Amino acid sequence: MKRKIIASILGAAASSAMVASSYGQGTIFFANYEPGDTGSPSAPVTFGNGPAAGEAVNSAFTAELLYQYVGMSGGIAGPVAGFDVAQSSLGAAGTAAILNPTVAPITQAFNVNTASFPQGYLGLYSYTDPNNSSTAVVIPGYASGTVTFEVYVSGTFNSAFYSGASSPFTQATLATAANQLSTGDLFNVGTGSTALTPMTVATVVPEPTTIALAGLGMASLLAMRRRK
């Protein structure tokens, strides 16, 4: 009898967890261009400084969609304070690599001024969920209300680490299983205006204290060698 009671309790908990997971999340398309629609806006990522300043970042870079809403819980810690990282359908961080424009659908469906990007990269990304091929990321725990987003891009170029975050932008509501709305994207904030705009990444320079500590460490190592 006890085993049956325990089993029924576990079954009820599992079913309620399934309901919570299906209804307690929002979705949004994560891309800085719209494949197949050359008239749609784009927001390419470029270098803000360094030897490639002004050029589009290449496929060594990745983009993350960061989110923040009132009462949010759980999620994965984000690279920007107060924000979490959007997820895949199975909970992993939903990251999108910068695309190589020499492969479809970039060359066929979209054309940005490639002449201004000597590297041949367009600084574009479009997320695909590895679990179900969906092009939308998941905002866990979301039920209703406004969500604030930022896009964080980072990567290494010429042995230097670059990173940058877009300006924050908000969406009035997200598509959920409960509201049955169509999944939106990063460009439309419900007023016809463009939310996501082109962004740049910059080299990350170590803080003076970090450099000083590194210098002290080297000095101590040299002193130890001299004693030996």
Rosetta silent file (secondary structure, phi, psi, omega in degrees, C-alpha in Angstrom):
SEQUENCE: MKRKIIASILGAAASSAMVASSYGQGTIFFANYEPGDTGSPSAPVTFGNGPAAGEAVNSAFTAELLYQYVGMSGGIAGPVAGFDVAQSSLGAAGTAAILNPTVAPITQAFNVNTASFPQGYLGLYSYTDPNNSSTAVVIPGYASGTVTFEVYVSGTFNSAFYSGASSPFTQATLATAANQLSTGDLFNVGTGSTALTPMTVATVVPEPTTIALAGLGMASLLAMRRRK
SCORE:     score description
SCORE:     0.000 S_00000001
   1 L     0.000  -46.555 -179.831    0.000    0.000    0.000 S_00000001
   2 H   -59.876  -40.136 -179.703    2.776    2.442    0.940 S_00000001
   3 H   -63.368  -39.302  179.799    4.556    1.750   -2.336 S_00000001
   4 H   -65.698  -40.030  179.566    1.373    2.485   -4.276 S_00000001
   5 H   -64.075  -45.958  179.313    0.869    5.757   -2.395 S_00000001
   6 H   -61.026  -43.794 -179.526    4.478    6.803   -3.005 S_00000001
   7 H   -62.048  -40.972 -179.491    4.190    5.867   -6.680 S_00000001
   8 H   -67.564  -36.555  178.021    0.985    7.894   -7.068 S_00000001
   9 H   -65.284  -45.091  178.897    2.591   10.901   -5.361 S_00000001
  10 H   -62.604  -38.632  178.966    5.627   10.675   -7.641 S_00000001
  11 H   -64.829  -40.529  178.539    3.343   10.362  -10.662 S_00000001
  12 H   -65.619  -40.446  179.154    1.394   13.451   -9.647 S_00000001
  13 H   -64.428  -40.595 -179.281    4.614   15.380   -9.088 S_00000001
  14 H   -65.642  -41.682 -179.377    5.936   14.348  -12.482 S_00000001
  15 H   -67.301  -38.000  178.074    2.732   15.358  -14.267 S_00000001
  16 H   -68.032  -34.470  177.778    2.650   18.735  -12.519 S_00000001
  17 H   -65.919  -37.436  178.044    6.303   19.278  -13.440 S_00000001
  18 H   -65.195  -40.713  177.924    5.461   18.562  -17.080 S_00000001
  19 H   -63.594  -43.860 -178.905    2.637   21.098  -16.982 S_00000001
  20 H   -63.068  -40.400 -177.362    4.931   23.667  -15.368 S_00000001
  21 H   -70.904  -31.805 -178.144    7.655   23.081  -17.953 S_00000001
  22 H   -80.513  -34.196 -178.057    5.245   23.375  -20.884 S_00000001
  23 H   -98.323  -23.811 -176.866    3.392   26.457  -19.662 S_00000001
  24 L   -90.626   50.174  177.054    6.104   28.139  -17.573 S_00000001
  25 E  -159.562  152.151  174.920    8.276   29.297  -20.450 S_00000001
  26 E  -115.267  164.629  178.559    8.318   31.756  -23.312 S_00000001
  27 E  -132.512  151.745  177.309    9.934   31.487  -26.731 S_00000001
  28 E  -155.114  141.233  177.559   11.532   33.964  -29.134 S_00000001
  29 E   -71.262  132.685 -174.886   13.432   33.640  -32.411 S_00000001
  30 L  -113.640   95.987  178.276   17.124   34.390  -31.845 S_00000001
  31 E  -160.369  152.845  176.752   18.805   35.836  -34.940 S_00000001
  32 L  -105.709   21.587  168.962   20.141   39.195  -36.097 S_00000001
  33 L  -159.106  168.951  179.659   18.730   38.755  -39.600 S_00000001
  34 L  -119.520  106.416 -177.936   15.755   36.970  -41.132 S_00000001
  35 L   -57.564  140.318  175.447   16.679   34.253  -43.664 S_00000001
  36 L    84.737   -1.518 -178.386   14.739   34.315  -46.891 S_00000001
  37 L  -133.869   92.533 -175.330   13.600   37.914  -46.567 S_00000001
  38 L   -70.209  -12.594  179.358   16.087   40.383  -48.029 S_00000001
  39 L   -89.237   -4.382 -177.783   13.862   43.309  -47.106 S_00000001
  40 L   -80.263  158.402  179.209   14.031   42.591  -43.383 S_00000001
  41 L   -69.531  159.263  174.416   16.324   44.483  -41.026 S_00000001
  42 L  -136.941  158.315 -179.484   19.708   43.130  -39.991 S_00000001
  43 L  -138.555   70.745 -176.974   22.019   43.939  -37.101 S_00000001
  44 L   -63.334  153.903  178.827   25.529   42.689  -37.985 S_00000001
  45 E  -102.642  128.748 -179.269   28.267   42.488  -35.351 S_00000001
  46 E  -127.098  164.979  175.609   31.547   44.275  -36.101 S_00000001
  47 E   -75.800  133.542  178.287   34.873   44.916  -34.385 S_00000001
  48 L   -91.033  -20.616  178.316   34.934   48.205  -32.482 S_00000001
  49 L  -153.974 -175.988 -179.880   38.723   48.355  -32.136 S_00000001
  50 L    86.124 -174.374 -174.850   41.885   46.396  -32.903 S_00000001
  51 L   -66.505  -19.548 -178.928   43.400   45.490  -36.285 S_00000001
  52 L  -109.892   24.019 -178.028   40.005   44.559  -37.782 S_00000001
  53 L   -53.088  130.123  179.306   38.078   47.614  -36.531 S_00000001
  54 L    92.111  -14.152  179.262   34.982   48.169  -38.640 S_00000001
  55 L   -91.370  157.997  179.163   34.980   44.671  -40.125 S_00000001
  56 E   -74.173  145.250  178.509   32.382   42.029  -39.331 S_00000001
  57 L   -70.108  157.168 -176.580   33.278   39.357  -36.762 S_00000001
  58 L  -102.623 -171.100 -173.130   33.924   35.853  -38.016 S_00000001
  59 L   -74.799    2.658  173.185   32.709   32.370  -37.143 S_00000001
  60 L   -80.198   -5.290 -177.655   35.055   32.135  -34.139 S_00000001
  61 L  -102.578  152.374  177.022   32.520   34.297  -32.269 S_00000001
  62 E  -128.322  153.963  179.382   29.301   33.255  -30.546 S_00000001
  63 E  -116.879  143.139  176.719   26.189   35.155  -29.535 S_00000001
  64 E  -127.239  139.074  175.829   24.063   34.666  -26.418 S_00000001
  65 E   -95.631  118.824 -179.199   20.600   36.070  -25.763 S_00000001
  66 E  -102.489  143.109 -176.683   20.344   37.437  -22.219 S_00000001
  67 E  -134.631  159.712  178.518   16.992   38.058  -20.542 S_00000001
  68 E  -156.343  129.201  174.383   15.530   39.679  -17.456 S_00000001
  69 L  -147.690  161.142 -176.313   11.941   39.933  -16.229 S_00000001
  70 L   -63.977  127.339  176.734   10.154   40.634  -12.962 S_00000001
  71 L    79.621   13.700 -178.240   10.048   37.596  -10.694 S_00000001
  72 L   -68.211  151.574  179.584   12.268   35.422  -12.873 S_00000001
  73 L  -143.635  159.045  178.854   13.841   32.375  -11.277 S_00000001
  74 L    71.524 -149.751  179.662   16.280   29.676  -12.263 S_00000001
  75 L    84.299 -179.981 -179.408   18.124   29.955  -15.542 S_00000001
  76 E  -108.093  135.031 -178.644   21.829   30.000  -16.236 S_00000001
  77 E   -56.348  133.095 -177.375   24.017   32.795  -14.891 S_00000001
  78 L   -97.597  165.419  179.047   24.701   35.332  -17.621 S_00000001
  79 L   -75.037   -9.567  176.678   27.828   37.314  -18.488 S_00000001
  80 L  -113.582  130.568 -176.303   25.970   40.552  -17.681 S_00000001
  81 L   -56.145  134.650  177.352   24.909   41.190  -14.075 S_00000001
  82 L    86.499   -5.784 -179.250   21.191   40.698  -13.476 S_00000001
  83 L  -115.030  148.016  171.995   20.623   38.778  -16.712 S_00000001
  84 E  -109.471  169.907 -177.940   20.308   35.054  -17.400 S_00000001
  85 E  -100.264  131.016  175.741   21.024   33.203  -20.638 S_00000001
  86 L   -59.041  155.873 -170.512   18.184   31.941  -22.842 S_00000001
  87 E  -122.416  166.355  171.242   18.119   28.172  -23.167 S_00000001
  88 L   -80.980  179.258 -178.914   17.599   25.317  -25.591 S_00000001
  89 L   -64.808  -21.266 -179.747   14.600   23.008  -25.267 S_00000001
  90 L  -107.054   11.586  171.909   16.582   20.768  -22.889 S_00000001
  91 L    99.079   -9.297  178.005   17.984   23.530  -20.684 S_00000001
  92 L   -73.447  160.210  178.860   21.464   24.114  -22.106 S_00000001
  93 E   -61.676  132.234 -178.801   22.552   27.654  -22.871 S_00000001
  94 L   -87.057   84.245 -178.516   21.122   28.760  -26.220 S_00000001
  95 E  -101.725  147.589 -179.579   24.210   30.079  -27.987 S_00000001
  96 E  -124.164  126.894  178.491   24.444   30.887  -31.708 S_00000001
  97 E   -79.700  148.226  174.252   27.709   30.873  -33.662 S_00000001
  98 E   -63.668  134.733 -173.804   28.432   33.593  -36.198 S_00000001
  99 L   -84.039  149.411  174.335   27.584   32.143  -39.607 S_00000001
 100 L   -89.394  118.529 -173.518   29.936   31.647  -42.524 S_00000001
 101 L   -72.241   -3.854 -179.899   28.330   33.430  -45.519 S_00000001
 102 L   -81.428   -4.125  179.014   29.839   31.031  -48.049 S_00000001
 103 L  -117.299  152.444  177.731   27.213   28.423  -47.162 S_00000001
 104 L   -64.560  149.213    9.297   23.436   28.516  -47.631 S_00000001
 105 L   -94.386    4.894 -173.304   21.169   30.134  -46.684 S_00000001
 106 H   -60.811  -51.192 -175.571   23.322   33.267  -46.306 S_00000001
 107 H   -67.498  -27.748 -176.504   24.541   33.524  -49.898 S_00000001
 108 H   -90.432  -36.642 -169.329   21.116   32.708  -51.313 S_00000001
 109 H  -105.741  -13.028 -175.249   18.744   34.478  -48.991 S_00000001
 110 L  -147.037  140.302 -178.977   20.573   37.502  -47.694 S_00000001
 111 L  -139.012  108.711  174.625   23.027   40.023  -49.044 S_00000001
 112 L  -101.496  165.279 -177.498   24.696   42.658  -46.894 S_00000001
 113 L   -61.688   81.420 -176.100   27.353   45.015  -48.281 S_00000001
 114 H   -64.008  -23.350 -179.059   30.063   42.345  -48.400 S_00000001
 115 H   -64.327  -25.515 -179.451   32.469   44.776  -50.046 S_00000001
 116 H   -84.807   -3.713 -179.053   32.765   46.661  -46.756 S_00000001
 117 L  -119.826   86.877 -175.732   33.775   43.463  -44.938 S_00000001
 118 L   -56.138  -27.008 -178.670   37.176   42.348  -46.330 S_00000001
 119 L   -70.702  -17.540 -177.809   37.120   39.187  -44.211 S_00000001
 120 L    85.839    5.074  178.133   34.088   37.933  -46.118 S_00000001
 121 L  -103.054  148.640 -176.362   32.030   37.495  -42.964 S_00000001
 122 L  -101.785   -3.520  179.558   28.737   39.262  -42.416 S_00000001
 123 L    66.262   32.666 -176.085   28.629   39.216  -38.614 S_00000001
 124 L  -111.188  151.096  176.751   25.286   37.398  -38.650 S_00000001
 125 E  -141.338  151.739  177.000   23.907   34.645  -36.419 S_00000001
 126 E  -149.597  118.417 -174.219   20.784   32.503  -36.369 S_00000001
 127 L   -75.379  141.142  169.945   20.081   30.038  -33.552 S_00000001
 128 L  -132.624  124.255 -179.824   19.081   26.418  -34.172 S_00000001
 129 L   -68.741  123.100 -178.389   18.117   24.173  -31.260 S_00000001
 130 L   -67.922  -15.115 -175.964   20.302   21.025  -31.422 S_00000001
 131 L   -89.696  -33.714 -175.868   17.512   18.956  -29.858 S_00000001
 132 L  -140.030    9.247  179.228   14.589   19.700  -32.171 S_00000001
 133 L    64.804   13.895  176.442   15.912   22.028  -34.920 S_00000001
 134 L   -69.667  148.139  177.761   13.721   24.857  -33.635 S_00000001
 135 L   -97.966   12.468  179.753   14.966   28.373  -34.378 S_00000001
 136 E  -111.361  144.589  173.141   13.550   29.710  -31.111 S_00000001
 137 E   -97.834  164.217 -175.785   15.212   29.874  -27.695 S_00000001
 138 E  -106.817  135.479  172.894   13.425   29.288  -24.407 S_00000001
 139 E  -106.709   98.237 -171.878   12.920   31.820  -21.604 S_00000001
 140 E   -68.138  147.031  175.610   12.312   29.528  -18.598 S_00000001
 141 L    77.167   -2.188 -176.032    9.746   30.333  -15.916 S_00000001
 142 L   -79.638  137.418  176.120    8.101   33.048  -18.006 S_00000001
 143 L  -123.261  -44.816 -179.286    4.304   33.367  -17.904 S_00000001
 144 L  -165.182  168.613  176.602    3.470   36.967  -18.818 S_00000001
 145 L   100.784  175.652 -176.948    4.741   40.535  -18.746 S_00000001
 146 L   -76.856  140.836  176.990    7.563   42.547  -20.268 S_00000001
 147 E  -120.508  134.127  175.144   10.973   40.983  -20.852 S_00000001
 148 E   -99.545  133.710 -178.028   14.217   42.947  -21.221 S_00000001
 149 E  -120.948  154.218  165.361   16.849   41.487  -23.546 S_00000001
 150 E  -140.833  150.198  173.124   20.496   42.035  -24.378 S_00000001
 151 E  -107.665  129.925 -179.658   22.670   40.192  -26.893 S_00000001
 152 E  -114.759  125.049 -179.591   26.185   39.306  -25.752 S_00000001
 153 E  -120.423  136.217 -179.700   28.828   38.414  -28.369 S_00000001
 154 E  -149.038  157.157  177.984   32.322   37.162  -27.576 S_00000001
 155 E   172.870  176.324 -178.624   35.255   35.433  -29.227 S_00000001
 156 E  -114.863  133.101  178.197   38.989   35.457  -29.893 S_00000001
 157 E  -138.041  127.869 -177.500   40.669   37.146  -32.858 S_00000001
 158 L    51.568   43.691  177.168   44.443   37.401  -33.376 S_00000001
 159 L    67.413    8.680  177.474   44.977   35.958  -29.860 S_00000001
 160 E  -111.919  139.688  179.984   42.936   38.786  -28.274 S_00000001
 161 E   -88.460  130.965  178.914   39.597   38.246  -26.550 S_00000001
 162 E  -119.492  146.248  173.633   36.731   40.475  -27.680 S_00000001
 163 E  -154.490  161.996  178.011   33.272   40.903  -26.194 S_00000001
 164 E  -171.379  155.446  179.062   30.358   43.281  -26.304 S_00000001
 165 E  -126.379  143.439  177.729   26.697   43.617  -25.362 S_00000001
 166 L   -72.773  169.319  171.782   23.887   45.288  -27.247 S_00000001
 167 L   -69.164  146.015  178.809   21.784   48.039  -25.756 S_00000001
 168 L   -63.392  143.908  173.889   18.889   46.624  -23.680 S_00000001
 169 E  -142.560  155.070 -172.845   15.550   46.333  -25.480 S_00000001
 170 E  -118.321  151.592  171.591   12.168   45.090  -24.290 S_00000001
 171 E  -118.287  132.733 -176.482    9.389   42.864  -25.572 S_00000001
 172 L   -64.884  -36.808  179.109    5.892   43.477  -24.245 S_00000001
 173 L  -158.994  155.424  178.421    5.038   39.771  -24.191 S_00000001
 174 L  -113.726  158.400  175.593    6.413   36.422  -25.374 S_00000001
 175 E   -71.755  134.681  175.900    4.697   33.454  -26.975 S_00000001
 176 L  -134.862  168.345  176.456    3.780   30.719  -24.480 S_00000001
 177 L   -65.654  -26.496 -177.851    1.797   27.502  -24.576 S_00000001
 178 L   -79.811  -42.795 -175.555   -0.891   29.285  -22.578 S_00000001
 179 L   -89.095  -12.101  175.077   -1.366   32.441  -24.675 S_00000001
 180 L    57.563   26.424  177.495   -0.905   30.689  -28.055 S_00000001
 181 L   -76.985  157.244  175.170    0.728   33.778  -29.573 S_00000001
 182 L   -71.631  141.765  179.485    2.998   33.500  -32.594 S_00000001
 183 L   -64.304  129.531 -179.899    6.681   33.417  -31.677 S_00000001
 184 E   -91.641 -174.956  179.272    8.227   36.850  -32.136 S_00000001
 185 L  -132.119 -176.206 -173.989   11.765   37.914  -32.995 S_00000001
 186 L   -79.081   -8.637 -175.391   14.392   40.385  -31.787 S_00000001
 187 L   -95.335  -29.949 -174.057   13.424   43.118  -34.220 S_00000001
 188 E  -102.093  117.812 -179.904    9.736   43.660  -33.541 S_00000001
 189 L  -100.473   15.995  177.604    8.772   45.165  -30.183 S_00000001
 190 L    91.856   -3.070 -179.951    5.079   45.242  -31.052 S_00000001
 191 L  -119.921    6.463 -178.637    5.097   48.789  -32.396 S_00000001
 192 L    83.724   -1.661 -179.718    6.717   48.132  -35.757 S_00000001
 193 L   -91.235  158.965 -179.728   10.015   49.617  -34.589 S_00000001
 194 E   -86.846  125.694 -178.693   13.362   47.834  -34.676 S_00000001
 195 L   -89.550  -48.514 -177.346   14.588   46.703  -31.269 S_00000001
 196 L   -89.158  130.209 -179.737   17.922   45.084  -32.093 S_00000001
 197 L  -122.539  162.918  178.769   20.494   47.308  -33.801 S_00000001
 198 L   -53.511  145.341 -178.047   24.056   46.674  -35.097 S_00000001
 199 E  -134.350  164.145  178.489   26.622   46.243  -32.331 S_00000001
 200 E  -122.129  157.492  172.860   30.395   46.161  -31.909 S_00000001
 201 E  -116.826  149.341 -178.075   32.784   44.075  -29.810 S_00000001
 202 E  -129.419  156.366  178.129   35.945   45.443  -28.217 S_00000001
 203 E   -66.180  144.812  179.266   39.122   43.918  -26.818 S_00000001
 204 L   -95.178  112.177 -179.002   39.035   43.180  -23.105 S_00000001
 205 L   -93.131  129.138  178.873   41.961   44.924  -21.417 S_00000001
 206 L   -58.202  144.668  177.686   43.046   43.525  -18.006 S_00000001
 207 L   -67.005  152.166  180.000   42.435   45.831  -15.050 S_00000001
 208 H   -54.962  -35.916 -179.863   45.520   47.590  -13.580 S_00000001
 209 H   -65.990  -37.727  178.773   45.189   45.548  -10.370 S_00000001
 210 H   -64.550  -42.898  178.645   45.291   42.317  -12.381 S_00000001
 211 H   -63.023  -41.234 -179.867   48.427   43.461  -14.214 S_00000001
 212 H   -63.738  -42.232  178.943   50.035   44.468  -10.895 S_00000001
 213 H   -64.434  -39.923  178.116   49.271   41.082   -9.328 S_00000001
 214 H   -63.292  -39.239  177.910   50.710   39.297  -12.350 S_00000001
 215 H   -64.487  -40.779  177.419   53.871   41.403  -12.020 S_00000001
 216 H   -63.311  -39.199  179.193   54.187   40.548   -8.323 S_00000001
 217 H   -63.528  -43.065  178.328   53.787   36.875   -9.145 S_00000001
 218 H   -64.479  -39.996 -179.905   56.565   36.991  -11.709 S_00000001
 219 H   -63.011  -41.196 -179.591   58.828   38.890   -9.291 S_00000001
 220 H   -66.868  -36.945  178.290   58.307   36.276   -6.562 S_00000001
 221 H   -64.851  -43.119  178.472   59.104   33.452   -8.989 S_00000001
 222 H   -63.862  -38.043  178.543   62.322   35.153  -10.023 S_00000001
 223 H   -64.826  -39.874  179.160   63.284   35.690   -6.384 S_00000001
 224 H   -65.439  -39.626  179.950   62.725   31.998   -5.608 S_00000001
 225 H   -64.781  -39.920  179.768   64.890   30.968   -8.568 S_00000001
 226 H   -63.415  -37.710  179.599   67.717   33.247   -7.412 S_00000001
 227 H   -65.659  -37.097  179.485   67.630   31.699   -3.924 S_00000001
 228 L   -68.388    0.000    0.000   67.943   28.234   -5.413 S_00000001
